[in-house]
Amino acid sequence: MENQITVKAFGLVAEKMGLENLLLVNPGTTQELKNQLVKKYPELQSVKFNLAVNKKMASEQTDIPSGAEVALLPPFSGG
Amino acid sequence: MDRFERQVILPGLGKSGQDKLRKASVLVIGAGGLGCPVLLYLAAAGVGRIGVVDGDEVSLSNLNRQVLFGEKDLGKNKAEQAVAFFQNKYSDINWFAFPEFITVSNAAQILKSYDLIIDGSDNFPTRYLVNDACVLARKPLVFGAIYQHEGQVAIFNIYHHSSNYRDLYPTMPSATEIPNCAQTGVIGVLPGIIGNLMALEAIKWITGLGKVLDNKVLFFNSLSSETYTVEVSPQFKSRAAAPLDWEAYQAMNYELACEGIEQLEWDDAFQRAGHGTLLVDVREPDELPPLVCSVLFKAPLSDFSSYLDQLGDAEAVFFFCQSGIRSQKAALQFKAEYPDKTIFSIRGGINALKTSQFRNG
């Protein structure tokens, strides 16, 4: 399909979403992706996580290129 | 032949690498699920001087993963028991136990005499506290953390342009947001693997062998056996919340900072003060100097809950106290009652207010 992205969820984010991998139509930016995900999975609202686009940590506003892999990476605290 | 023969014959490490290990000093913060394997392998590899920081006692539920301890250690301090374990094992390492938790007051002193710091702690406030101390002390930091079946490893702060924990996670998560091992459980092997990856980063950094995870963070999933490495770069914006010097560091309260109370400077507070804004003094009535200001409201922390209703009419509330700690506690209580208000704690409290600014109020 045209301009899809792969979303990979880690840790608590994967737990709240109930899945680790997801194919989505590219929302264009990381901020928009986050908005869409929170809308679809309201439990994500309470979790802080960072996004990596094609294995590079992204700031809040980063363009997502076509076919990109976006990882949702929450912090872990355990030791 | 000595006990390091198998390392000395290894291409790339050799006698010079072994000498570097012998001359190195490493501080391990937390002798728990991560700290235990880190210590086992650093000691076996021959790191010459090792310090262990932990104020906690060994408990029965620790024993599935904290492999330095056994039933005889229950109730005893982890740092001291870890050091006792190794003193019977190797005679060529100089050990030091710090049977206390690392805090803003003792961090500078504890870090001072070590070349490399390893964070195996188990909570967010300590992770930011250790990170900021390493930045101020210009010490490299090996970082590792786990969650259920996943782990993260990185090395921070080794060069001027290296990233640190704040670049990875600019927003401090609340201490209770992500459940810990006590709540979610863990198979002991996972911290074993992540702790070994941390020990490996330490040995690589000390000896110069291979490439370390500088400006990178590695994720490991024990259920899929997959790794995922992400590039991180310094984010100057995210570092703004970090203390700039030791004085500011000692005034930090990491537990409260992790709860998300935002801080405001006096200048900004005066600029923003206006209709619908309250400047709330949470000091006790006898504390000096008083602040004279048209939007001032006094709500001493000792009786704070009785003022909550009156404060509820304001749209924005700026709390201050003598040094900026109690005001964060007040802000936290207020936020629990009124989560949608604009809430700030004034950084440094009345102590940070310059004489010239008194007039502005």
Interface residues (C-beta under 8 A of the other chain):
Chain A: K8 F10 G11 L12 S46 V47 K48 N50 A52 K55 K56 M57 S59 A71 L73 P74 P75 F76 S77 G78 G79
Chain B: G30 G32 G33 L34 G35 D119 G120 S121 D122 N123 F124 R127 G144 A145 I146 Y147 Q148 E150 G151 Q152 D167 L168 Y169 P170 T171 P173 A175 E177 I178 P179 N180 C181 V186 P191 V217 F219 N221 Y228 T229 V230 E231 V232 S233 Q235
